[in-house]
Amino acid sequence: MTRIAKRMSLIDASGIRKVFDLAAQIENPINLSIGQPDFEVPEEIREAAVRAIRQGRNRYTVTQGIEPLRARLKSYLRAQKGLGEAEVLITSGVSGGLLLGFLALVDPGDEVLIPDPYFVIYKHLTNLLGGVPVYVDTYPDFRLREERIRPLISARTKLMVVNSPSNPTGVVYSRAELEMTARLAREHGFLLLSDEIYDEFTYDETPPSVASLHESTLLLGGFSKTYAIPGWRMGYAYGPPDLIAEMTKLQQYTFVCAPSFAQYAILEALESVRNEHREAYRAKRDLIYEGLKDAFEVERPGGAFYIFPKAPWGSDEEFVHAAIQSRLLIIPGSVFSEARTHFRISFAAPDSVLREGVQILQRLASKSVQK
């Protein structure tokens, strides 16, 4: 029997992937589980990628990413987000940036503040490295509150994760919430890690990046959602030069570099391609929220393409199991939380699929009235 490393017992298989596997076994599923855009890659980006491949841009690049792309990103982030001087590293997706960032920062015993609900990787990376996840309860409305964060801060607090717009809730933190979080980080001397992969999907207001409020912030962003290219694995890290230097060193021994052809394609895209789908996704947000708000306890998402209703009866897994029996694929909330009360819906799907999903959920919710 293979002697697997003990650290592997600290993480388990993603509950999202389990649902993806289940989707392959169901005939004509109504799939509201997958977190990737349902639109095609813009033609200009596809052509730029093909051009890069044909021009021989298929070899390794320097570990930190090609200089023109890094320079363009620095300029973009300073202009669009009001960020100060920092260094940039091109990563293999935001997940690659998260791995490098956690590896460079978290020692055994270090505490990581994680607002709950959370994207699954934060918890598991912390555990994998021997850190201690400390969950900040944000229920019922998924907002950050000082009175819930401050008591959890200790001498072992190393960093706090901020994810806005949020996966799985769709919440966009307000300026006041971000300013409060930045103030606590400065007061207690811990770093902020801001996951901003959904920054191009905000529907009501666009608060500042917390990186513009606290210089000791590692900002992670990418292009998977904006340009519908999750398989290209293109992201970036922007932060303190000493931290980026350590992450670059780690990338030499892990990912080596981000995909070469994609770096050149993104460089062209940043000059001309904009997110043309925000209005369509705002309409999808409204469609799903209006369809659920009378039957479920649910917060109106301000960004991303997720909504996180409370199960009207049973545990999250019991309710999701009933939905799957009706061919509707959604994700149990406990995949993203220490609570077992909610479930995640992705509204990155055609409107006809969303309407069909709403009808099934309304029917399932009515069963709680009958009980």
ABEGO torsion letter per residue (X at the ends): XBBBBAAAAABBBBAAAAAAAAAAABBGBBBAABBBBABBBBAAAAAAAAAAAAAGBABBBBAAEBAAAAAAAAAAAAAAAGBBBBBBBBBBEAAAAAAAAAAAABBBGBBBBBBOBBBAAAAAAAAAAGBBBBBBBAOAAGBBBAAAAAAABBAABABBBBBOBBOAAGBBBBAAAAAAAAAAAAAAGBBBBBBAAAAABBAABBBBBAAAABABBBBBBBAAAAAGAAAAGBBBBBBBAAAAAAAAAAAAABAGBBBAAAAAAAAAAAAABBBAAAAAAAAAAAAAAAAAAAABBBBBBABEABBBBBBABEBAAAAAAAAAAAGBBBBBAAAABABBABBBBBABBBAAAAAAAAAAAAAAAAAAAAX
